[in-house]
Amino acid sequence: MVSLIAQREFSVLIRSRAHQVAMILIAALILIAGVVIRFINTTDTPDAPSTPPTVAVAVEQQMSEYADALPNVVEKNLPQGGSEQWVKEQTAKADNSADKTAADTMFLALGGTPDKPLVFTSESTFTSHFGSAANSIISQGLVNTTVEKILGTALTDAQKAQLGQALHATPVAVQTEKMSAMERNPIGYLVGVSTLMLLFFAVTIGTSAISQGVVEEKSSRVVEILVSSVRPRKLLLGKVLGIGAFVMLELVVWLLSALGAVFISGIPIPQLQVSMLFIWAFVWVVVGFFIFATLVGGIAATVSRQEDLSAVQTPVIFGMLVPFYLAIYLVPFQSDAIYTVVLSLIPGFSSFMMPMRQGLGPVPAWQLALAVVLAVAAIPAFAAIAGRIYHNSILRMGKRVSLKQALGKGK
């Protein structure tokens, strides 16, 4: 009997034109978001060239002693102070040339004095991907020549290589304690927020359908016929399972759309990590849905009019908003705090806070396992409470059933 009720509820929703349009529209919007991100990435941050362009170097006559230590020197006797003019002329010729190699050439000129050397280059070269590397090569030539002058002897290749390593130290960014997890991992934060929104949509759509169906059957007295053939608790269970199956179908469609949007956008996220996050997102949405949906289904039976639904649903909605906002505003800034860990293990809270923690960084396996076990174990407990409320309220017409009456032993 429970399966028949579940099939009826699922069929009603799957055949609803409004739900079909909403499911397809949201999936399309998710895919469009991926296309927009891809477009922004390709227009605003063009790919850096894979191979370095040709470098042409000129040296002013007073700096000619450094010429032999520099690469690709094409002019050794520029007049003193002529570097700026030389760069302008060579850049203009290259821009007007039909030769692609000439157009891609970077022009650098060494001027100034041995005490204060200057490297002249165009603004485009200065800000280009390879501009700093070309400047570093010239700096290395200056250092090698200067050291040789000081020592009075030529450097060996090994000594030059050692100097080059010292001049090209690799910078390493250090994550400070003041930096939030959201700043360290914005993509993970976006994945976590997306999971929260999916859960919120799923619970909102599912609980709305369940509560409206419960009140509609009660107000039309159809429920009196139904409970003559099936126990009230099984009736509620069938409604939750049927509507939940439709919500899970919507969720799968949206998650697949989100996964497609990620790959369309070209965001560099490891595929395995993305797959695991989406699998866990599905798990947390399923668990969270059944916790909140069963409660709303039971509480909805305490009223007989659609107009009274908002009043009885408010406590559950507020109860859902608390972990929702904690996940957005607490987890990114205090992701490792003990109270964050404890709250993320509590059923109801875990469905919102764990996805955010997983998006921002790895979560210990024992915490994930414990959170899932506690959440799954809590579903029958919430279902028992909702079933008692539904059983004691569904046949009481007229005024709203009090919580004391709803939780009583019943008849």
Disulfide bonds with the S-S distance in Angstrom:
none
